[in-house]
Amino acid sequence: MTRARLRLLVDSSGFQRFIIAVILINAVTLGLETSEALISRYGTVLHTIDRLALAIFVGELLLRLHAFGRDFFRDPWNCFDAAIVSLALLPTSGSFAVLRALRILRALRLLSMVKSMRRVVSALLTAIPGMASIAALLALVIYVGGVMATKLYGELSPEYFGDLGDSLFTLFQVMTGEAWSDVARPIMDQEPWAWLFFVGFILITSFTVLNLFIAVGVSAMEHQVAAEREQQEETLISNDMLLAEVKALRGELRELREQSGLR
């Protein structure tokens, strides 16, 4: 089979659906292997399915490598798939037994096989610079709040705000909303106005800064979708231009035949 036909095969929707089905089946079997009862009854079957899935993944990558040649490594998603499958080929016995847990990483191949997932991941990677700035802002807010809380409430609640490290961890817990009232109420019993600090901190971090992460991610998604639409439109325009040129060439050939008396 020529490389052109092989490319059509590996890029076909049927082939990709087959690989997605194998990924899902393999993910389910790896989950079932966590049950000792199922392993005792169907361990041989589950291990066989797992090895068969791995063989299919290796065969798929070899087909893609042969079909695309050096261009295979120019696509970051191909490199991602190759890394995931390579981890599964490492020995899982003896001192490497811990690597058996990494087999579930094969399920992450859905990121490269499903177009909508690729779009989300690409958008998140594009948004990393903006998210990094927001993360720095959030870290600064937590640090400032940690210093203030240590000085204000260190003596009142040393288990939560005894030093800067405890204060930073406690404020991170408060930011997530996890039992923050259990931290605030004992202090409010001694300092009634302490609620101003905790409510203000939650409003700044949870409802303002964290929502900026969502805004940046959504904006990156919109840009990603817009770029894909522009690319599709350019492809359609180029196809229309090619069709128009082909029609024009056919018209010229017809005229030449008519002029030469050949019909």
C-alpha positions as CSV (number, residue, x, y, z in Angstrom):
1,M,0.0,0.0,0.0
2,T,1.4,3.4,-1.0
3,R,1.9,6.1,1.6
4,A,-0.9,8.2,0.1
5,R,-3.5,5.4,0.5
6,L,-2.1,4.7,4.0
7,R,-2.6,8.3,5.0
8,L,-6.2,8.1,3.8
9,L,-6.7,5.0,5.8
10,V,-5.3,6.3,9.1
11,D,-7.1,9.6,8.7
12,S,-10.4,8.1,7.8
13,S,-13.3,8.5,10.2
14,G,-13.9,4.7,10.4
15,F,-10.3,4.0,11.5
16,Q,-10.3,6.8,14.1
17,R,-13.7,5.6,15.5
18,F,-12.1,2.1,15.9
19,I,-9.1,3.5,17.8
20,I,-11.5,5.6,20.0
21,A,-13.5,2.4,20.8
22,V,-10.3,0.6,21.7
23,I,-9.2,3.4,24.0
24,L,-12.6,3.4,25.8
25,I,-12.6,-0.4,26.1
26,N,-9.0,-0.4,27.4
27,A,-9.9,2.4,29.9
28,V,-12.8,0.3,31.2
29,T,-10.7,-2.8,31.6
30,L,-8.0,-1.0,33.5
31,G,-10.7,0.3,35.8
32,L,-12.1,-3.2,36.3
33,E,-8.6,-4.4,37.2
34,T,-8.8,-2.3,40.4
35,S,-11.4,-4.8,41.8
36,E,-9.8,-7.8,43.4
37,A,-13.0,-9.8,43.0
38,L,-13.0,-9.2,39.3
39,I,-9.3,-9.9,39.0
40,S,-9.7,-13.3,40.7
41,R,-12.5,-14.3,38.3
42,Y,-11.6,-12.6,35.0
43,G,-8.0,-11.6,35.5
44,T,-6.8,-13.5,32.4
45,V,-9.4,-12.0,30.2
46,L,-8.7,-8.5,31.4
47,H,-5.0,-8.9,30.9
48,T,-5.5,-10.3,27.4
49,I,-7.7,-7.4,26.4
50,D,-5.1,-5.0,27.8
51,R,-2.3,-6.5,25.8
52,L,-4.4,-6.7,22.7
53,A,-5.2,-3.0,23.0
54,L,-1.5,-2.1,23.5
55,A,-0.7,-4.1,20.4
56,I,-3.3,-2.2,18.4
57,F,-1.9,1.1,19.7
58,V,1.6,0.2,18.7
59,G,0.4,-1.0,15.3
60,E,-1.5,2.2,14.7
61,L,1.5,4.3,15.6
62,L,3.7,2.3,13.2
63,L,1.2,2.8,10.4
64,R,1.1,6.5,11.0
65,L,4.9,6.7,11.2
66,H,5.2,4.8,7.9
67,A,2.4,6.9,6.3
68,F,3.7,10.4,7.3
69,G,7.5,9.7,7.6
70,R,9.3,12.6,9.2
71,D,6.1,14.7,9.2
72,F,4.8,12.4,11.9
73,F,7.0,14.1,14.5
74,R,6.0,17.6,13.3
75,D,2.5,17.1,14.8
76,P,2.6,17.5,18.6
77,W,-0.4,15.2,19.0
78,N,1.5,12.4,17.3
79,C,4.4,13.0,19.7
80,F,2.0,12.9,22.6
81,D,0.5,9.6,21.5
82,A,4.0,8.1,21.0
83,A,5.0,9.2,24.5
84,I,1.9,7.7,26.1
85,V,2.3,4.3,24.2
86,S,6.0,4.3,25.0
87,L,5.3,4.5,28.7
88,A,3.0,1.4,28.4
89,L,5.9,-0.5,26.8
90,L,8.1,-0.1,29.8
91,P,8.6,-3.1,32.1
92,T,6.1,-3.4,35.0
93,S,7.7,-6.1,37.1
94,G,10.2,-5.9,39.9
95,S,11.3,-2.4,40.8
96,F,9.2,-1.0,37.9
97,A,5.9,-2.4,39.2
98,V,4.8,1.1,40.1
99,L,4.7,1.8,36.3
100,R,1.6,-0.4,36.1
101,A,-0.5,2.5,37.4
102,L,0.7,4.6,34.4
103,R,-1.2,2.3,32.0
104,I,-4.4,4.3,32.6
105,L,-2.6,7.2,30.8
106,R,-3.6,5.6,27.6
107,A,-7.1,7.0,28.2
108,L,-5.6,10.4,27.6
109,R,-5.2,9.5,23.9
110,L,-8.8,10.6,23.6
111,L,-7.4,14.1,23.8
112,S,-5.7,13.6,20.4
113,M,-8.4,11.5,18.8
114,V,-11.5,13.6,19.6
115,K,-11.4,16.9,17.8
116,S,-13.4,18.8,20.3
117,M,-11.0,17.8,23.1
118,R,-8.0,18.9,21.0
119,R,-9.7,22.2,20.6
120,V,-10.1,22.7,24.3
121,V,-6.5,21.6,25.1
122,S,-5.1,23.9,22.4
123,A,-7.1,26.8,23.8
124,L,-5.9,26.1,27.3
125,L,-2.3,26.0,26.1
126,T,-2.8,29.3,24.2
127,A,-4.2,30.9,27.4
128,I,-1.3,29.9,29.6
129,P,0.5,33.3,29.4
130,G,-2.7,35.1,30.5
131,M,-3.4,32.5,33.2
132,A,0.2,32.9,34.5
133,S,-0.3,36.6,35.1
134,I,-3.6,35.8,36.9
135,A,-1.9,33.1,39.0
136,A,0.8,35.6,40.0
137,L,-1.9,38.1,41.0
138,L,-3.6,35.4,43.0
139,A,-0.4,34.4,44.7
140,L,0.3,38.0,45.6
141,V,-3.2,38.4,47.1
142,I,-2.8,35.2,49.2
143,Y,0.6,36.3,50.4
144,V,-0.6,39.8,51.4
145,G,-3.6,38.2,53.1
146,G,-1.3,35.6,54.9
147,V,1.0,38.3,56.3
148,M,-2.1,40.3,57.5
149,A,-3.8,37.2,59.0
150,T,-0.6,36.2,60.8
151,K,-0.2,39.6,62.5
152,L,-4.0,40.0,63.2
153,Y,-5.0,36.5,64.3
154,G,-1.8,34.6,65.1
155,E,-2.3,34.8,68.8
156,L,-6.1,34.2,68.7
157,S,-5.8,31.1,66.5
158,P,-2.2,29.8,66.4
159,E,-3.3,26.5,64.9
160,Y,-4.5,28.3,61.8
161,F,-2.4,31.5,61.7
162,G,0.5,30.8,64.0
163,D,3.1,31.5,61.3
164,L,3.2,32.5,57.7
165,G,3.1,29.0,56.3
166,D,0.1,28.1,58.4
167,S,-1.7,31.3,57.3
168,L,-1.0,30.7,53.6
169,F,-2.4,27.1,53.8
170,T,-5.4,28.3,55.8
171,L,-6.2,31.1,53.4
172,F,-5.9,28.7,50.5
173,Q,-8.5,26.5,52.3
174,V,-10.7,29.6,52.8
175,M,-10.4,30.5,49.2
176,T,-11.7,27.1,48.1
177,G,-14.7,27.5,50.5
178,E,-13.8,24.3,52.4
179,A,-15.1,24.7,56.0
180,W,-14.0,28.3,56.0
181,S,-16.6,29.1,58.6
182,D,-14.9,26.7,61.0
183,V,-11.8,28.9,60.7
184,A,-13.6,32.2,60.9
185,R,-16.2,31.7,63.7
186,P,-13.8,31.0,66.6
187,I,-11.9,34.1,65.7
188,M,-15.2,36.1,65.3
189,D,-16.2,35.1,68.8
190,Q,-13.2,37.1,70.0
191,E,-13.0,39.7,67.2
192,P,-16.5,40.4,65.9
193,W,-15.3,42.5,63.0
194,A,-13.0,39.6,61.7
195,W,-15.8,38.7,59.2
196,L,-14.7,41.7,57.2
197,F,-11.3,40.2,56.5
198,F,-12.6,36.7,55.6
199,V,-15.5,37.9,53.5
200,G,-13.4,40.4,51.7
201,F,-10.7,37.8,51.0
202,I,-13.2,35.3,49.6
203,L,-14.8,38.0,47.4
204,I,-11.4,39.0,46.0
205,T,-10.0,35.5,45.4
206,S,-13.0,33.2,44.7
207,F,-15.4,35.6,43.0
208,T,-13.0,37.9,41.2
209,V,-9.5,36.4,40.6
210,L,-10.7,32.8,40.0
211,N,-13.4,34.0,37.6
212,L,-10.6,35.7,35.6
213,F,-9.2,32.2,34.9
214,I,-12.6,31.3,33.4
215,A,-12.7,34.5,31.4
216,V,-9.2,33.9,29.9
217,G,-10.1,30.3,29.1
218,V,-13.3,31.2,27.4
219,S,-11.6,34.0,25.4
220,A,-8.9,31.6,24.2
221,M,-11.6,29.1,23.2
222,E,-13.3,31.8,21.1
223,H,-10.1,32.7,19.4
224,Q,-9.4,29.0,18.7
225,V,-12.9,28.5,17.2
226,A,-12.5,31.7,15.1
227,A,-9.1,30.6,13.8
228,E,-10.5,27.2,12.8
229,R,-13.4,28.9,11.0
230,E,-11.1,31.2,9.1
231,Q,-9.0,28.2,8.1
232,Q,-12.0,26.3,6.9
233,E,-13.2,29.4,5.0
234,E,-9.8,29.8,3.3
235,T,-9.9,26.1,2.4
236,L,-13.4,26.4,0.9
237,I,-12.3,29.6,-1.0
238,S,-9.2,27.8,-2.4
239,N,-11.3,24.8,-3.4
240,D,-13.8,27.1,-5.2
241,M,-11.0,28.8,-7.0
242,L,-9.6,25.5,-8.1
243,L,-13.0,24.4,-9.3
244,A,-13.4,27.7,-11.2
245,E,-10.0,27.2,-12.8
246,V,-10.8,23.6,-13.8
247,K,-14.1,24.8,-15.4
248,A,-12.3,27.5,-17.2
249,L,-9.7,25.0,-18.5
250,R,-12.5,22.7,-19.7
251,G,-14.2,25.6,-21.5
252,E,-10.9,26.5,-23.2
253,L,-10.4,22.9,-24.3
254,R,-13.9,22.7,-25.6
255,E,-13.4,25.8,-27.7
256,L,-10.1,24.5,-29.0
257,R,-11.8,21.2,-30.0
258,E,-14.6,23.1,-31.7
259,Q,-12.1,25.3,-33.6
260,S,-10.1,22.3,-34.7
261,G,-13.3,20.4,-35.7
262,L,-12.8,17.7,-33.1
263,R,-15.8,16.8,-31.1
